[in-house]
Structure formats: C-alpha cells, structure tokens
Amino acid sequence: MNNFGYSRANDVADAVRQVAADPGAKFIAGGTNLIDLIKAHVARPSRLIDITHLPLDKVEERSDAGLRIGALVPNSDLAYHPQIEARYPLLSSAILAGASQQLRNMASTGGNLLQRTRCLYFYDTTTPCTKREPGSGCSAINGINRMHAILGTSEHCIATHPSDMCVALAVLEARVLVRGSAGERSIAFADFHRMPGDAPHLDSNLRADEIITAIELPPKGFARNYTYLKVRDRLSYAFALVSMAAGLELEGETIREARFALGGVAHKPWRNTAAEAQLRGARATRENFARAADTVLRAARGFGHNDFKIELARRVIVRALTQAARGTPQSQSDKRIN
Amino acid sequence: MTITLHVNGVERRLSLAPWTTLLDALRLHLDLTGTKKGCDHGQCGACTVLVDGRRINSCLTLVVMKDGAQITTVEGLAQGNALHPLQQAFIDHDAFQCGYCTPGQICSAVGLIAEGKARTADEIRELMSGNICRCGAYTNILAAIEEVILGKSGASERAA
C-alpha cells in the first residue's frame, strides 16, 4: 500500500470539512473494497478519514412508515434486521446473496453503494482503463469481457456495477441522503449511479466533498411477492453474471404494480420503466414476462465473451418474475432455482 | 500511531504506521502467526479473526481503526490444554489436509455459531463460503462444524 495519513472524523460536519480540505483524501468505513484497491495501487489516497465513529449506525422508523438506514449499518446487521426481514425481505435476500459473511460484517451500507467495478482491467494497472485513467481507453471491449455489461455501455467503458444490495434498493426506490459543504440533499436511487458515457471514471453523482449519511426506504416493500435471483459461476461468494430483484403487487392473476432491476449487466442497477409499465394490468403469465424481457433486452449488445448474458438475462427475467408472482422467492442457502 | 488492542485477553500497546493491516500487526508485530495470510485480498478467508466477537477479514482491516477492540485469534480459543470444541471436532473429522486455511476456518466457524443463523447443512455451507480450502477438505470441515452446531456425529450421517 502507498503511505497515507490517517485521521478520525468526530461528527458529520467534521468529516465534510476534512474531505473538502484535502482533495486526495478518502473516507473509510468497512474498507473491504478501498483497502483492496489501495493494495492494487488503483486507489492512492493521501489520507484516510475514518468515519466509523460517526453516529450513523441505526435503523430508524420514518414518519411516512418507511425506514431510515444509517450509512454505517453493517451489511450483515441490515440483512438480519427484524424490520428489514419482515418488511423488505428483498433487500435482506439481495444482501445475503453478495460477498461472504466476513465481508458483510465489515462492509457498510453507504460503502456498498460506492464500491467500484471488479473489471479485471480496472484492477490491472499495466493495462489501459479509462475508468482508472481517464482517456487511456478500454481494454475490455476487445479483451476478456465475459463478466462485462450488455446494456447502457459506451465506447469508453463496459464495466458493471458489482453490488447486489443496490439492485434491490433500485427496485425499492430508495433515496440516498448525502451531506456536503453546500448542505444536505436527497438523491433518488435511480439518479445516484451514472452511466459510463464519456466519463466512466465517475461511478456516481456524489460530489467530492459529500458523504452518504443514510438510505431511506419508502413504505412499499413487496414483502409478499418478491425475489432476488442471482446466477453466477459458483454457488456462493462470486459476483453476478446476471442477477435480478423483482417486486410485484398482484390482484388475483393480475399484476397491479411491477418493479424489477438487473445486476451484472450494466454500469448501474438496470431498470426499464417501459417494461414495468407493460406488466401493469397484465396477467402474471410466462408469455407476458417474456414480452417484458424482450423490451428490456431489445437494446442489449454483447462484446464476444459475454454474448451469452443476453439469453441468460432473458431467462433470469422470466424466472425471477415467475418466482415473485408465485410468492416463492429464491432461497440464498438452498441454491436450487425453482 | 499508538493504539491498544486486547488480543486473546491480553492488552497490547502498538506503535504502527496507518497502513498496517490487522493481519500484519498480529503476525509481524505480535508474533501471533496462527492467523494466516492467503490471498491478502479478502477472497480466501485464511486471515479470519474475531473483532469484538464478529468474524472479519484481518487482511482488509487497518489496525489503527480497531483501537481498543477485543481481538480473538486461533491462539486464543483453547482454555489451557482443553481445545475449543471446534478445534477438537476438526481433529476428530480430519477436517484439513495442509492446514493452512484451518485457523481461518475455525475462527470463522466460531463467528458462525455466535451469529446463530446456521441451522442446516445448506446454511452452514453458505455462511462458511468466505473460507476457501484449496485441498478440498470441505466435506469434513462441514461435518466438524455440523457436529458442534447440530450435535450430529458427522459425515456418515450427513446427506450429500
């Protein structure tokens, strides 16, 4: 690791002050991704600002019957929180589908949003990567791209966002609360992460002097009809090839509300509101699910090794919507896909 | 920076650079070499220790961030000459070949039991997936942990 300074933030205002005063500084909480990036020489912070002593570790009720999750709540505590398990089991399931229990014990809620792509070229400092070094080009487009994106790619970057938790948060339409030098703001989840475009070095719209303080969950949790289905190269502890979070509201056989998002296929959790609208008012049938999948994947494009993801995504969409409609969510310990 | 750790019940004061990991502090500065460095990237679990009772990857933990914490390593599990039940079960079930992943496996399993979320073989497998064994001793590792958690006698009774 490079030599860096270290300081502790006493409160949120102090954290913002410290990071604004040092452009090379970074916040550290769980450290599960950042320490790894420093070891790989991908991140070279001048200083780490330890935010783990800030009072952002609570899950609290909101007046609108939603929940407010402090940015420092560890992923494992969030997954097993009784209110999350009961009211937002989709979120619990998605968290438990990611990483290992050791990493979930360390990783924070806010940090999960800010983890960086696991694109091998991003990690390999001997190869060009515009996300790592703006303007240097993309090695993945004509390289080994089996894990890469099929939707929303640009000529500059085909990396995917690695989070499982974020795929569920997209479906739940969470809001991200941030504090910066200019005060507090609340960002809709769909607007938090960015598409690669011509600036793939920017993963999110969080400004350099801002800190995530909380995630807010609206009341609607889809606790009856949901699933998180993750397909990967091994049964556990691997990043998604394709994953999907789904939440439905049904009246008999008719779909009243439908939301779904894909992981492992784009630079951010991938929602297609036209496909969701197509399902509203429709019957919960395999044919209708397949039509929604067609809508999502019409613009999909493979880059060689990852061509298979287009057909895989089609099947995952149909399967996950079927699981959600039946009320038989994917188990994260018994790996059989029903 | 100067910090204090409580390692296996003993207070230790350390002066370390901020970029020192907990793993390197244990092995290089406290001479507790039971905890192993495998991948050093949080992918193998060989470095698993308990911090304030929770299992974590010590290779991805900066020791300066754990000032005042209670650390338990594999060296701290036995009571005198009496092995921890998991240590005994690993011996009884021949749950290792080269042994390099074993301290991490055992510390991880101690954390697993404390969490109380594993009630079936599938759940043990899933929640132990952060510990890789390159010898492939998983069958016997599972049997050892099952015996301690579920009170089963192990591999012979276990469904595949």
HADDOCK unambig.tbl for C-alpha pairs under 7 A between the chains (distance, minus, plus):
assign (segid A and resid 1 and name CA) (segid B and resid 19 and name CA) 6.78 0.50 0.50
assign (segid A and resid 3 and name CA) (segid B and resid 19 and name CA) 6.54 0.50 0.50
assign (segid A and resid 4 and name CA) (segid B and resid 18 and name CA) 6.98 0.50 0.50
assign (segid A and resid 4 and name CA) (segid B and resid 19 and name CA) 6.83 0.50 0.50
assign (segid A and resid 5 and name CA) (segid B and resid 18 and name CA) 6.69 0.50 0.50
assign (segid A and resid 6 and name CA) (segid B and resid 18 and name CA) 6.14 0.50 0.50
assign (segid A and resid 31 and name CA) (segid B and resid 60 and name CA) 6.54 0.50 0.50
assign (segid A and resid 31 and name CA) (segid B and resid 61 and name CA) 6.81 0.50 0.50
assign (segid A and resid 32 and name CA) (segid B and resid 60 and name CA) 5.76 0.50 0.50
assign (segid A and resid 35 and name CA) (segid B and resid 60 and name CA) 5.78 0.50 0.50
assign (segid A and resid 36 and name CA) (segid B and resid 41 and name CA) 5.78 0.50 0.50
assign (segid A and resid 36 and name CA) (segid B and resid 60 and name CA) 6.79 0.50 0.50
assign (segid A and resid 100 and name CA) (segid B and resid 129 and name CA) 6.24 0.50 0.50
assign (segid A and resid 100 and name CA) (segid B and resid 130 and name CA) 4.68 0.50 0.50
assign (segid A and resid 101 and name CA) (segid B and resid 127 and name CA) 6.09 0.50 0.50
assign (segid A and resid 101 and name CA) (segid B and resid 130 and name CA) 6.60 0.50 0.50
assign (segid A and resid 102 and name CA) (segid B and resid 55 and name CA) 5.43 0.50 0.50
assign (segid A and resid 102 and name CA) (segid B and resid 56 and name CA) 4.35 0.50 0.50
assign (segid A and resid 102 and name CA) (segid B and resid 57 and name CA) 6.03 0.50 0.50
assign (segid A and resid 102 and name CA) (segid B and resid 130 and name CA) 6.73 0.50 0.50
assign (segid A and resid 103 and name CA) (segid B and resid 56 and name CA) 6.43 0.50 0.50
assign (segid A and resid 103 and name CA) (segid B and resid 57 and name CA) 6.88 0.50 0.50
assign (segid A and resid 105 and name CA) (segid B and resid 56 and name CA) 6.44 0.50 0.50
assign (segid A and resid 106 and name CA) (segid B and resid 56 and name CA) 6.43 0.50 0.50
assign (segid A and resid 236 and name CA) (segid B and resid 126 and name CA) 6.52 0.50 0.50
assign (segid A and resid 236 and name CA) (segid B and resid 129 and name CA) 6.26 0.50 0.50
assign (segid A and resid 237 and name CA) (segid B and resid 129 and name CA) 6.19 0.50 0.50
assign (segid A and resid 237 and name CA) (segid B and resid 130 and name CA) 6.64 0.50 0.50
assign (segid A and resid 333 and name CA) (segid B and resid 122 and name CA) 5.64 0.50 0.50
assign (segid A and resid 333 and name CA) (segid B and resid 123 and name CA) 5.30 0.50 0.50
assign (segid A and resid 333 and name CA) (segid B and resid 126 and name CA) 5.57 0.50 0.50
assign (segid A and resid 334 and name CA) (segid B and resid 122 and name CA) 5.89 0.50 0.50
